[in-house]
Amino acid sequence: MVNVSLHDVTLTYPGASRPSIDAIDLEIQHGEFLVLVGPSGCGKSTTLRALAGLEFPDSGRIAFGDRDVSGVDGSQRDVAMVFQSYALYPHMTVAGNIEFSLQNAKVPVAERKRLVAEAAELLELDELLDRKPRELSGGQRQRVAMGRAIVRRPSVFLMDEPLSNLDAKLRVQTRGQIAALQRKLDVTTVYVTHDQTEAMTMGDRVVVMNQGRIEQVGTPRELYDEPETLFVASFIGSPQMNLVEGSWSDAEGARVGDLRLPFHAAACHSAVTLTYGIRPEDLELVAQPGSDAALVRVTVELVEELGSDTFVYGTGHGVRWTARLPKGSQPAIGDELAFAVQASSVIAFDRSTGHRIR
């Protein structure tokens, strides 16, 4: 196991107008499961390719432990990569695919057989070793691709959206298997995905990327409860956090249209424009609202029934809102609902910089 670090790493592809990754600083602890997440084109796969030695940075330093690998070929970095496509050899059996890298490394036959058997048992592929890839399901093929990486006993695992070709049910099952396997092997792992659910359920820490830069690094809970930028607030969470434009003044405090929010921050200056963030579950339904002016009043335009949860979408105070209702609630389109907001639930962002105001 090794620590992996990137220091001020920048990489620009030929002909590109901006860097694909721009001044990336990141420390990955040995044995950690780190997830890179963000929209398409944010630089997460390029970061992974730079770690793998498939791309070399224009500037900055990549280190595995005390070893600078910035200009070292991927074959010399002791990494194993699992790709989005399974990339299995169709003419080989499962055992042959797993064993292939060991053959290239001229590992003795007896040792190869032992390592293949161990990997197959770990991945529950024991009964499939004689099959060809065409005889396997998508989930089984992905496990074979992982077996090919595991059998090498690398210092670092790199995974580039390995579940994107699986259906929704199989993705849930397989991501649990990958997370459990990583804990069992205790290998430093960097995992790339565009799916925030994968990121939040699998990673020890999550790196949110946007336009080649890191927006925030933290545990899944930290990213959800304490987003540092508007981008993180909008990207993490489903449904998305309510982000409503408003104002702050010393005289009237936080306002959204005719609504006064229970928020105060010493860093605010009078007459500034802000974006306020409130999670849907932090809008607390009030059964008998009366005429309380401090409540968020929303006219329901859409009801989303998800079995365990009910979400309503609507308009109030000149902006759109999303709220999660208590179990058993049965709102109708056109209803006016009232919600209370606690001061601790409101986050404010500077609209000009996109950063959170403390």
N, C-alpha and C positions, 0 to 999 in steps of 0.2 A: 504494500500500500504506500502511496505517496501523496503529499500535498501538491496541488496544481495551482499555479498562479499566472495571471496575465497582468502585465504592467504597461499601461499606456499604449495598448496595442491598436494600431490603425492599419486597415487594409482597404485599398481601392482597386477595383477591377479595371482593366484597360478600357478606356472609352466611357467610363461612368462619370457622371457629373458630381457625385459626392461619394464619400467613403461608405463601404458596406458595413464596416465596423469602425467606430471613431473613438479613439482614446479610451479603450476598455480597460478598466482596472477591476480585477476579480480574484478573490482568494477562495480556493476550494479545499476543504479539509479532507484528510485521508479517511476513507470509508464513508464519505458523505454522498447522499443522493441529491444532486443539484439539478433543477429543472430550468431550462431556458424557455420562456414563453413570450409570445407577442404575435402581431399580425404578420401576414406575408410581406417579405421584403424588409423586415426589421433588423436582420443581421444575425439571427440566432443560428441558422445553419452554417453561415460563413464562420461564425465563432467556433462551431464544432469542427469544421473542416480545418481551421487553423490549429486547433488542438490536435487533430489527427495527423497533421503534417501533409495534408492534401493541398493546402494553400499556405503561403509564407507571408508574414506581415511586412508592410512597407516600413514600419517603425515600431518600437516597443520590444518587449521581451516576454517570452513564454518559458516557464520553468516547471519541470517535474522534480519536486524536491529541490536539491541544490544544483541540479543540472539544467543549464540553459539549452533548450531544444528549439529555439526560434528558427534556426536554419537547418535543423536535422530532418532528414527524410522520415516519413511516417513508418517505414519498415524498421527503423532503429529506435522508435519511441516506446515500445512495449505497450501498445494500445490495441484494443479490439473494437471494431465498429459494427453496429447492427443498423442496416439501412431501411428506408421506407419500403423499398422493393426487397423481396426475400433474397433475390440473387442466388438461388440454389442451382446446382448443376443438374439438369433434368435427367441426364443419363446415369447419374449416380444414385445409389440408395441413400437412405437417411444416414446410415453408418458411414458411408463413403463421403458424404458431404461434411459431416462433423469431423471426420478424420483427415480431411484433405490438407489442412494447414500443418498438421503434425507430420504428414508424409513429406511435405516440402521442407520442413525443418529437420528431416532425417531422424525423427524420434524412433527408437527401436520398436519393433512390431509389438512386443509384449506390453510395453509401456503405452503404446497407442491404444491398444485394445482396452487396457485398464481405464485410461482417461475417457475414452468414448463411453464405456459402460457406466462410469460415474456420472458423466454429463447426462446420459440418457435416463438414468434413474432419477436424477435431480429434476429433470424436466418432464418426467412421466412419458418418456418415448420408448421405453423398453420393448414394448410389443410392436413397434413400428420400424425397427432398425433395418428390416429387409425391404421396406416399401420404397417406391420412387416418389418424388415430389408430386406428380400428377395424381397420386392416390391419396393425398392428404388434404385436409381442410385448411382454410386460411390460418386458423389459430395454430394448427400443428406445424405448418410451414414456418410460421414465425418462431416457434419454439426450436425448430431445427436450426434456423439462422442464429438464434441465441446460443444454442449448443455449440455451434461452430466457433463462436466468440469465447464462450466459457472454457472450452477445452484447452485453450492456449494459456489459461491462468495469467491474464495480463495484469499490469499495474492499474490500468484505467479502462473502464468501459465507456464507449461513446455510442449513444443511441439517437438516430435521426428519424423522428416521427414513426416509430416501428409499428404503431397500431392503426395508422390512418387507413389502411386497406381492409380493416375488419369491420363487420357490422356492429351496431351499437351494443347489443347484448354481449357479444364476444369481446369487445373492447373492455367492458367493465370487468369481465372475468380475467382477461389476460393482464390488465394493468395491476390487479391484485397479485397475480402470480409473479410478475416482474418485480414488484416492490418487495414481496416476501423473499424472492430469490436473491435480490441485492443485499438484503439484511443478512441472509444466511452466508453469502459469500464474503460480505464485508469488503467490497471493492469500491474504490472511488468511481462514481458514476455521474456522467453528464448526459442529460436526457433533453432532447429538443421536441417541443410540441407547440401547435397553435391552439390547442384545446385547453382552456383554463381549468376545466374539471379534472383532466389528467394532471395538470400541474399542481392543483391544490390538494389532490388526494394522494399523490405519489411522492412529492418532494419533501426532503428535510428542510431545504430552503428553495425559494423560487426567485429567479432573476427575470424581471419584466423588462423587455427591450422595446425600443421604438426608434425608427429611423437611424439605426446603427449605434445607438447609445443605450446605456443602462438607465432606466427610469428609477428603479428601486430594487433592492435585494432584501429579502426577509423571509420569515416563516410564513406559511399560508395564513395563519391567524393575524400576523402583523400586517400583511398586505391588505387583508379584508377590513380590519378594524382601524388601521392607521395609514391609509394611502397618503403618500407624500406629494403626489402630483395629480392633476386633473386626469391625465391619461390613465394612471393606475386606478383611480377611482372609477373611471368609466369602463375599464377593461376587466377588472376583477369583480366578480359577483354576477349572479344570474337569478332574477332579472337585475339589470343594471341599477346602480345607485341613482336616486333622484338627484340631478344636478340642475339647480334652478338659479337663474340670474337674479341678483338683487343688489341692494346697496347697504352701506353702513354710514351712519352719521352719529355724532355725539348726542345730538338731541333726540333722535328717534330710534337709535340702535339698528338692529338688522331688520331689513324690510324686503319682502317679495310682493310687489304690487301693494295691495291694501293689507297684507298680512305682516304682523310683527313676529319674528322668530326669537326664541329664547337663546340668544347667542351673544357672547361678548369676548373680545380678544384685545389684549393690551397693545398688540401690534397694529391694530386698525387705526387709520386716520380718518378724520371726518370727511364725509362726502365721497368716499371711494366706492367703486363698483366691484362686486365680488360674485363668485359662484358658490352657492351653498350646497353641500352634499348631505343627504339623509337616506339611509338604507330603507328599502320598502318595509322591512319588519319593524323598523323604529317608528313608523306611523301607527299609533295606538288608537284603534277604533273606539269612539265614544258613543255609547248607546243612546244617551239623552243629552245632546249637546247644548240645548237651550240657545242663548244668544252670546255665548262666550266668544269674544273677538280674537282670542289667541289660538283658536283652533284652525287647522287646515281643512278647508271645505272643498270637496271634490265631487264633480258630477260624473257619474260612471258612464264610460263610453264602450268599455270592453271588459268582459269577465272571463278569466282563464281558470278553468277547473283542472287541477292536476292530481286529484285524489286526496293526497295528504295535505295539499296546500291549495288555497284559492287566492288568486291575485286579481286586483282590479286596476284598470288603467282609465284615467280620466283627466279632466281639466279643472283647475281652480286657481283663482288669484292671477289669472292671465298666463299660467304655465301648465305643463303636463306633469302628472304625478303617477307613480306606481306604488301600490300598497299591498301588503300581505294581510289577509283577514284571518281572524280566529277560526278554528275548525267548527263547521256547522253553519257558518255564515252563508246566506243565500241572497246576495244582492242582485238587483235587476238593472239593466241598462236604463239610464235616465235618473236613477236614485241619486240623491245628494247625501254623501257620507261625511262625517266629521272626524278628524284625527287630532290627537294631542301629540306634541313633540317635546321630548326632554332635552334640556340644554346640552347634556353630555352626548346626545346623538347627532348634533349638528357639527359639520366640518366646513370650514371656509377656505376657499382658494382665491388667490390673487388672479384675476382674469387675464392680466397682461403677461404674467410670467408662467402661469399654470401651476405654481407651487402653493403648498398648504401654508396657511397663516396660523401661527401658534398664539 
